[in-house]
C-alpha cells in the first residue's frame, strides 16, 4: 500500500504545471535563507561566541 501512495503522489507532482514548480523553488530558497540567517543570529553558539 505505501508504494501505491508514493506512485500516486509522484503522479500528482509530475502533473503540476511548470509555474507551480518555479514558485515552489523560489519560496523554498527564500524560506531557507530566512531560516539560515535567523538561526545563525539567534543560536546559542553565536551567543557563546559573543561572550568569549
Helices and strands as residue ranges (DSSP letters): H 2-14, H 18-42, H 44-51
